[in-house]
Amino acid sequence: MTNGVIHWFRFASPQSFYPLAGRMLPWFAVLAALLAAAGLWIAFFVAPTDAQQGESYRIIFIHVPASWMSMFLYVVMAGWAGFGLAFNTRLSSMMAHAIAPTGALFAFLSLWTGALWGRPTWGAYWVWDARLTSELVLFFLYLGYMALHAAIDDPRRGDRASAVLALVGVINVPIIYFSVQWWNTLHQGASVSITRAPSMAATMFAGMLVMALAFWMYSIAATLGRARAIMLEREAHMQWTQDLKEAAR
Amino acid sequence: MDAGPEGGGTVNWGSTADFFAMGGYGFYVWGSYLVTAACIAGEVLFLRARRGKALRQVRAEKGRNETAA
């Protein structure tokens, strides 16, 4: 402690994590707002009109980042849930539950913007394509995770039951990702790959990355905010929450 | 559908009306962006309300402890 080493496990208790989360939250919120402003500027004023799709392609700047976030957040959520299940650490389970609604929101936005993009491009809002269907399953997994936890009176028992659901559901994430390769889908293949240059104009690619970073920062801020509320809710009977200055009347 | 920087405005849009029309895809593009913005704004409001409620819960527990003591 005296030699400048940060003891990370200190933050594994809600009591120490609550103020830390409160200090970090505004930074992530401000970063999210700045990145979103920059991303929207690129999306509408820098990126050129697409030669084939005209202006309808501009949906990509929220559709792809939202889809990425929905998958990524699920894996992080399942990771926290699994950690809570294995080590019985109460903060881990709280973090998993703090992520779920934001993940569900991005899964919904992925489906919603996909439908609005599909209609002018394919002529249909919805098709039972492997990519679309597996993303819909992801949305339902988020809802099922939240519903299962809400249905069990004891939050700690609910944590364990919903963690099992979250972990089983992880199998769906690679299915979504590889669906465009494994099945013959209407949905186009990956636009971004590590092994080859992006199949789009540099400005379009930049806009998508900046929007993805904005969603990322937003997700962190929303998760921290919700985790703080969950800590207060679950530990309202404990001394540390009652000693908080915001709990003074 | 060419991104020609003719006249004023920005590279993409000749006028504000052009911007809102989105080359005829206004419904789809704005339908995507506005719903995304509404969802995020909704989540932020929801989180604020949840925090307020949680703090009231803490105060209620505290009051119960103080009267019991």
Interface residues (C-beta under 8 A of the other chain):
Chain A: F44 F45 V46 P48 T49 A51 G54 E55 S56 R58 I59 I62 H63 A66 P101 T102 L105 F108 L109 W112 T113 L116 W117 R119 P120 Y218 A222 G225 R226 R228 A229 I230 L232 E233 A236 H237 T241 Q242 L244 E246 A247 R249
Chain B: M1 D2 A3 T10 V11 N12 W13 F19 M22 G23 G24 Y25 F27 Y28 V29 G31 S32 Y33 V35 T36 C39 I40 E43 V44 L47 R50 R51 K53 A54 L55 Q57 V58 R59 A60 E61 K62 N65
